[in-house]
């Protein structure tokens, strides 16, 4: 198992500006990646349900 860090860029509704978010993914032995966490308040943010930035970050891990 390897942890990979990657930057994802997009618009943050909470901050009303473009944002670069640092995300961590776990690389599985079969080459797939699983989203672990990010340096934003995703999950606790009131915009988490509609957040396109984090939706893209999570989907990049799949």
C-alpha positions as CSV (number, residue, x, y, z in Angstrom):
1,X,0.0,0.0,0.0
2,X,1.3,3.4,-1.0
3,X,-0.1,6.9,-0.1
4,X,-0.2,9.4,-3.0
5,X,-0.7,13.1,-2.6
6,X,-2.2,15.1,-5.5
7,X,-3.4,18.6,-6.0
8,X,-7.0,19.2,-7.3
9,X,-8.0,22.7,-8.6
10,X,-11.6,24.1,-8.7
11,X,-14.1,26.5,-7.3
12,X,-14.9,26.5,-3.6
13,X,-18.4,27.8,-2.8
14,X,-17.6,28.2,0.9
15,X,-14.6,30.5,0.1
16,X,-16.2,31.9,-3.0
17,X,-13.0,31.6,-4.9
18,X,-10.8,29.1,-6.8
19,X,-8.9,26.7,-4.6
20,X,-6.2,24.2,-4.8
21,X,-6.9,21.3,-2.5
22,X,-4.3,18.7,-1.4
23,X,-5.8,15.2,-1.5
24,X,-4.4,11.9,-0.3
25,X,-5.1,8.6,-2.1
26,X,-4.2,5.1,-1.2
27,X,-2.8,3.1,-4.2
28,X,-3.9,-0.5,-4.0
29,X,-1.8,-3.4,-5.2
30,X,-4.0,-3.7,-8.3
31,X,-3.3,-0.1,-9.3
32,X,-6.7,1.4,-8.2
33,X,-6.8,4.4,-5.9
34,X,-9.0,5.2,-3.0
35,X,-9.7,8.7,-1.8
36,X,-8.6,9.1,1.9
37,X,-8.7,12.8,2.9
38,X,-8.1,16.4,1.8
39,X,-7.0,19.6,3.4
40,X,-10.4,21.3,3.1
41,X,-13.5,20.9,5.3
42,X,-15.2,18.5,3.0
43,X,-17.8,16.6,5.0
44,X,-18.2,19.3,7.5
45,X,-18.8,22.1,4.9
46,X,-22.4,23.1,4.3
47,X,-21.7,22.8,0.5
48,X,-20.3,19.3,0.6
49,X,-23.4,17.8,-1.1
50,X,-23.0,20.1,-4.1
51,X,-19.2,20.5,-4.1
52,X,-17.9,19.9,-7.7
53,X,-14.3,20.3,-6.6
54,X,-14.4,17.5,-4.1
55,X,-16.7,15.4,-6.3
56,X,-13.9,15.5,-8.9
57,X,-11.2,14.7,-6.3
58,X,-13.1,11.7,-5.0
59,X,-13.9,10.4,-8.5
60,X,-10.2,10.6,-9.4
61,X,-9.6,8.1,-6.7
62,X,-12.0,5.5,-8.2
